[in-house]
Amino acid sequence: MPADVQRYWQSHLFFAADPLSASASASGLRDVLVQWPYLQRQLTFTTTSASTTTTTTTATSSTTTAMGTAAATHITVRRLDGHFQFCNVVAWTNHSPTDPRQPYPPVPANVTLVANACAVHTLPDLRHHWAVVQPASNASCSLEAMARNVVNAANATAVIIMANKGQPLTQIGQNAFEQDNGIWNGNDNQGFCTMIDYNPQLLELLQHLQQQPEHHQQDATTTITGVQFTTRQASSSPFVAIDSRGRLQEIGALINPSLSTIVYAAQGLDYQARLHRRVSEFHLAIPLLTDVVGTSARSSVRIPSSRALSAFSHVELDARMTCRGTFDLDCDKWDHVHTVAMICDNDDQPSALSEANVSPHEIGRWITPYRRRVGRWLTPGTRLLARLDEASTCNVSLQATDNGSPWVFSLTLRAFATPSQDAEWMDAHGNLNGDDATKAAAAAAAAAGARTRTVATAATTTNTSRSQSRSSLSPPPPPSLRPFLDVPLFNSTIISTFDEHYNNRSTITITAPRAFATATIEALITGHGSMEFVPSRHSFIVNGIAFNVSFMDPLDKDGCAKHVWAGVEPNGHGAFEFGRDGWCNGWHVPPVVLDVTAAVNKQTATTIAYRAYQYDAHAEAWVEPHSPDGDMRLSSHIVFWK
C-alpha cells in the first residue's frame, strides 16, 4: 500500500468498544446480529466413568443424566485455532475436512498428554494421536516450536496447547506464510493446531490418563477416551458493517481473528464507495453480460456510433460477481478464473477454452473469491476504443470454471469523458508499470534515438529486489490521445505450461502505422498451479529493448491484503491475504501497461519477442521456467495512440 494511503487510514480509522444500549436503534442492530450465522469454536473431550451418571460441562452450563455403569462425560472448552496455513483448521475454508457444524473427527480421536514439547528427543511416537501439551510457565521454546516438535517430529495428527493459568490465548503461527516452517503439509486431515484455556479438571484427568498403564485404564474412575473439534451456534454474530449507503454488510471470515479483519473490511467498503461515486458520474453504459450463471455465456452487443463514442475518452469495465443465496457461506469456497473475450463485426466466436488458456481477444480477467458475494471492480479498458470506434456489433463470450456453486456474473462497459480519480491518484504517487530498469531503458532509448540493442540475458536483467514492481491500477492514458489500433501479440492459447518449453515462441514482426504518438503493450498475466506462489518476470523485447514486469507479491504474506483498498475482496474464507503471481482472490487482474514508444520503428518493421522467467528464492536470481505443474495465463496487445 502506498505511503499516502497508509497515512490516510492511520488518520481515519479508529476503534471504540461500547455495549449496545437499550435504545430502539441498538435493539434493531441486536436483532440483525441474532439472524446472522456465527459459530463459536470449541474442543470437546470425551471420557468414560464408572458412575451411573453422565455429566456434560460447558463454559455456561452443566447437566446430569443417568446412563449406567459406563457413563460418558464431555468437557468442552473454547479454542483459538492456529494461523491458517501454518496449521490446518476446521472452519469454513477451502481446506476444511468437514462442515464445521459437525464434530471432527466423526469418531473422537485418541489423546495423549505431552509434558515437555520443547524436548523433541524425548517425545514418543504420537502417530494417530492428538497431543495435549501441558502448561509450562518456563517453557524453553516458542508455541510454534512446540507445534513443530509434536506434529512434524513426533507424527501427531494435531497439537493442542493448554495455556498457563491466567494466560490469554495466543494464535499459534500468526506470522506464518503458506506452509513455510509450519506443521501442515496440505493433507486436509492432518496438521491441526489450537490453543485452549487452562482447565484444572481437564489437566488432572489427562495427567491421570498418563499415569495409568494402558491395561489398567478400564479400572479408573474417570478416564479420557477421545477429543473432537466442535462448535456451537452463538446467540449472535459479533460483527456487522454499515457501508457508505447505510446498508448492512458481512465483514467476511474470522479464520485468523484479529483487528486487521475489521481494518480490511473498512478498506473494502471504502473502495466500494469510491467505485459507486465513479459510476455515478456522467458516462455511456454498454451492457455486455447480465446476470449470467455457470461456466460459459455469449451475447451479441450493438455498439453506439463512432460519433456518439467520440465524446468519451476513457473506458472502464464494470464487473459484478455474486452468487445465489443470502450470505457469504452460500458461495463457492474455491478460487477460479473468469475470462471474457470480445470480437467486433465478426460472426466467429472464440472456441471453448480450458482454465489454463485464454483467447487472444480477451478483454478482462477476474478471479473468484473464497466465499464472498460482494465483488465489484472497475478495470481500465480504454484500449478497447480502438475496436469500438469502427464497430457496429461485438460478440462477447465468457469462459469460467466453477466448483459447486455457480457464480452470477455481470459485465458492463462504461465510457467516461474524464479519467478515474483513482487512476490519476495512483499514477501521481510513484507506482510503477514495469520495472525501474525497464523505465530507465525506455528513457535512455528515447534520449539516444536508439532503435536496436542486444537483448540482455536473464542474468544481466535480474533485479532481485523483493519490492513490488507493478501497480495495482493501470495509469490513465494520455488525456489528449485516443487508441486507434489494437494488435494481439502473445497469448497462452498456444503455450501455457510454465516449463522448459514455455519460451519456445517465434518473434512477431509488425509494421507500425505511420502516424502515431504513443505505443503501449498491454497484457494480462497470471501464474497458477505450482506458480501461484512463485514470482515471475515477463520481458517484452521490442527491437532488442527489453521492457520487463515482475510480480514479487508471492514473497509477501500480506501481498494481496495490501490491495484490499484497491478492490481485493477482504476476509475471504481461505488464505486470501497471501501474495500471488499477478493476481489475488476476489479481484480483477489489473492490466500491465508498458510504454514502448521509444523502441518502435515508424519507418520500418518492428520485431517483438517475449520471454518469461521464474524466481529462484534460494539463489535470489531469475531463471528459465521449470515448473511443469504450473500454468501461465497470458494475453497481450500492442496499442497505438494518436
Disulfide bonds with the S-S distance in Angstrom:
Cys87-Cys193 2.19
Cys118-Cys141 2.00
Cys323-Cys331 1.85
Cys344-Cys394 1.99
Cys560-Cys584 2.12
